[in-house]
């Protein structure tokens, strides 16, 4: 198992490099560049000198190599310096955001704790809601509950988060005023009051993201349960006199969770 894991991780390196190259090429081939955001009053020759200073006039393979070096060599060195107090990356060029004029990884490091909180909580909530919905929908196939669950899943699949997010903001922030419409990514939870603020601002994004997770996992759970409910071992268990709750919640659920756990892990 360890050898398999190491082999898969090593194979992931060229895959990630190839994906980064494709993204880099797509952005390079897209119309416009950072100079297009500058005021029109700046003379073209000044813009051209600025473009050359940013390295935009260099061949694409050189620019990609520099970006790879900065991202995978310089940025880890900066992290190492900040952690252990060394000076390995002193004087080296980092990946800088054109919009904020600050290191990109500093922005990522600032926002990733809140991102993990929201995405992780949304997935946990979505899974906890999806599993019972899938189990009941399969056991009561074609019932009102099953039809409502199918409708909710269809909505969750069909409506993109950028639309449902706006709807939730308009409803719960603008009209009802229950939750804040702006998420403060710099909030640090240090006492009960900040914890309450954190929970209030997490409700709406968790709600929106959990809707898609619930739709996906509940459909997998329902399909897997239906497949196992028709198996011979279920009829055998019922014939032996086992209660319906034991048959469904122990035998059927245990076998049905195998593909569902795989989807959750992915």
Residue pairs with C-beta under 8 A, 6 or more apart in sequence:
17 68
20 68
21 64
24 60
24 64
24 67
25 60
28 60
28 63
33 51
33 56
34 54
34 56
34 98
35 47
35 50
35 51
35 56
37 98
38 47
38 50
51 57
55 62
55 63
55 66
56 63
66 93
67 95
70 92
70 93
70 94
70 95
71 95
74 89
74 92
74 93
74 94
74 95
75 94
75 95
75 105
77 88
77 89
77 92
78 89
78 94
78 103
78 105
79 105
80 86
80 88
80 89
81 87
81 88
81 89
81 90
94 103
94 104
94 105
95 103
95 104
95 105
96 102
96 103
96 104
97 103
97 104
97 107
100 107
110 185
110 186
111 185
114 183
114 185
114 187
117 198
117 202
118 183
118 202
118 205
118 206
118 209
119 209
121 202
121 206
122 205
122 206
122 208
122 209
122 210
122 213
123 209
123 210
123 213
125 206
125 210
125 213
126 209
126 210
126 211
126 212
126 213
126 214
126 217
127 213
127 217
127 264
129 210
129 214
129 218
130 213
130 214
130 215
130 216
130 217
130 218
130 221
131 217
131 218
131 221
131 260
133 149
133 152
133 214
133 218
133 221
133 222
134 149
134 217
134 218
134 219
134 220
134 221
134 222
134 224
134 225
134 260
135 221
135 222
135 225
135 248
135 253
136 145
136 146
136 149
137 143
137 145
137 146
137 149
137 150
137 218
137 222
138 146
138 221
138 222
138 223
138 224
138 225
138 226
138 229
139 225
139 229
139 248
140 146
141 226
146 222
149 218
149 222
152 214
152 215
152 218
153 214
153 215
153 216
153 218
153 219
154 215
155 211
155 215
156 211
156 212
156 214
156 215
156 216
157 212
157 215
157 216
159 211
161 208
161 209
161 212
164 208
164 211
165 204
165 205
165 208
168 204
168 207
168 208
169 181
169 204
172 178
172 179
172 203
172 204
173 179
173 180
173 181
173 204
174 181
179 200
179 201
179 203
179 204
180 200
180 201
182 201
183 201
183 205
184 197
184 201
187 194
187 197
187 198
187 201
188 194
189 195
189 198
216 263
217 260
217 263
217 264
220 259
220 260
220 263
221 256
221 260
224 256
224 257
224 258
224 259
224 260
225 252
225 253
225 256
227 256
228 234
228 252
228 255
228 256
229 248
229 252
231 255
233 251
234 247
234 251
234 252
237 246
237 247
237 251
238 244
238 247
242 251
